[in-house]
Amino acid sequence: PTEDEKANHYMWRFWRRLPPPGCVTIFDRSWYGRVLVERVEGFASPEAWSRAYAEINVFERALVRHGTVLAKFWLHISSEEQEKRFRQRAEVPHKRWKLTDEDWRNREKWPDYEAAVHDMVERTSTRVAPWSLVPAESKEYARVEVLRILADHLEAALEGGLEVDPERDDSLG
């Protein structure tokens, strides 16, 4: 985050980048950085990242309440597959830029990230904003599956979408 972003609530930088009606935005990691990277790396206090689960659920309910089609994907690979991909990137000159020393350092925290992902999915998968957990050992399979799920979300929205009663928060997940 920039200094300006750090001076505001962590959601502020994402709120500013939400698309206007009829447009699409793809966030890679997004507001989930608070409960993943910031949690594991110690950038956020336990109180801050613990509070973030509820903040995320409220934020996503508000988005859906106002007509956003929200699709959340976790592309799961094994530690072995990640290491294989890292080694391939290191060997291919035009892909080396994708790999940093920090990537290798973060691999050492794999169990911490697994625990954080488990908590994230468990605490933020709601009826109106469920997680789609996609096996991604095969890049081709993962890409096709994400597109299929996204098409299903968009089709459901075009056919009338999710019934949301704005007076009842419990109807939102």
Summary of the structure (lengths in Angstrom):
residues: 173
radius of gyration: 17.6
end to end distance: 29.6
largest distance: 56.1
contacts: 396
relative contact order: 0.13
helix: 59%
strand: 6%
